[in-house]
Amino acid sequence: MIKNLSPIQNDILTRLKNAKTLRYGELHKTDIPNDLFNYHLQHLVKLGMVEKDNGKYHLSAIGIKHVADP
């Protein structure tokens, strides 16, 4: 389990856990500035927790394990 994730990153992981796949516009919360949200999303991609296929984001195996760990 990766520790020290921001609340925004944890929210992204939770949203993907509940929806399986989401487009950027569906995943982005409107109360967070676009550049800040994109920074956190891309950080999760770099960590290997989130993957993008055909314009949709989904949890990777690492991301699934993270959201399943207590």
N, C-alpha and C positions, 0 to 999 in steps of 0.2 A: 504494500500500500504506500502510495506517495503521500508524504505529509507536507504541510505548509502550503496548501493550495488556497488561493484567495476565495472569498465568498462568491465572486463572479464565476470563477472556474468551477467551483462546486455546483453552482446553479446550472451551468452549461452541462455538466455531467449528469445531473439529475434530470434535466429536460430531455437529454438524449436517452437516458435509461427508460423514461416513461414513453417516449415516442418512437424509439428505434432509429428512425432517420428523419432529419429535418433540413430544409433549405436554410440558407443564411438568414433570410428575412423572417422565417418562422422561428428561428432559434434566438434571434436578437431581441432583447428586452428594450422597449422604447425609452425607459428612464435612464439608460446607460448610454453615454456618448458613443457614437459609432467607432471612433478610433480606439477608445479604451476597451470596448467589447471585442473588437477585432484582435487587439494585442493579446488578450487573455485566451481567445479561441485559438489563435496561431501558436501560443505557448503550449497549449494542450496537444496540438498537432505535433509540435516538435518533441514533446515528451513521449509521443507515441500512444497517447490515450484516446485520441480522436482521429478518425480518418475521413477523407473526403473522396467520394466516388460519384461520378455523374452529377456533380453539382449538389450533392446531399452529404451532410455530415452524419456520422454514426460512431458509436463506441468501438474501439479496437478491443482485442482480447485483454490488453492491460487495463483499459478503461472499464471493461465489464468486471474484471477482478476487483478493481478499486471500489466500484459502487456496491459490490457484493460483500466486501469485507466490513465487519462491524466497526 
